[in-house]
């Protein structure tokens, strides 16, 4: 059941808002690694020299 923040004391209100906002920012950062299978020897015939 949601709590009416206006009925809480100032200190309790700050704590609840801080807890709520800290959960939103807790998104984990993922790093994506791409593997490179490019072989330049196979495509060197298309390069102009």
C-alpha positions as CSV (number, residue, x, y, z in Angstrom):
1,X,0.0,0.0,0.0
2,X,1.5,3.4,-1.0
3,X,2.4,5.8,1.8
4,X,1.2,9.4,1.6
5,X,4.5,11.3,1.8
6,X,2.7,14.5,2.9
7,X,1.7,12.9,6.2
8,X,5.3,11.9,7.1
9,X,7.8,14.0,9.1
10,X,10.5,15.9,7.2
11,X,13.2,13.5,8.2
12,X,11.1,10.4,7.2
13,X,10.2,12.1,3.9
14,X,13.8,12.7,3.0
15,X,14.7,9.1,3.8
16,X,11.9,7.6,1.7
17,X,12.7,9.9,-1.2
18,X,16.4,9.1,-1.0
19,X,15.7,5.3,-0.9
20,X,13.3,5.6,-3.9
21,X,15.7,7.6,-6.0
22,X,18.7,5.4,-5.1
23,X,16.9,2.3,-6.4
24,X,16.3,4.1,-9.8
25,X,20.0,4.8,-10.2
26,X,21.1,1.3,-9.5
27,X,21.1,0.2,-13.1
28,X,24.1,-2.0,-13.8
29,X,26.4,-0.9,-16.6
30,X,27.2,-3.7,-19.1
31,X,30.1,-3.7,-21.4
32,X,29.6,-5.4,-24.7
33,X,32.6,-7.0,-26.3
34,X,32.6,-7.5,-30.1
35,X,34.9,-10.1,-31.6
36,X,36.6,-9.1,-34.8
37,X,36.7,-11.8,-37.5
38,X,37.8,-9.4,-40.3
39,X,40.7,-10.7,-42.4
40,X,42.3,-8.0,-44.5
41,X,43.9,-10.5,-46.9
42,X,40.6,-11.6,-48.2
43,X,39.5,-8.1,-49.1
44,X,42.9,-6.6,-50.3
45,X,41.9,-7.2,-53.9
46,X,39.2,-4.5,-53.6
47,X,41.7,-1.8,-52.4
48,X,43.1,0.6,-54.9
49,X,46.8,1.2,-54.8
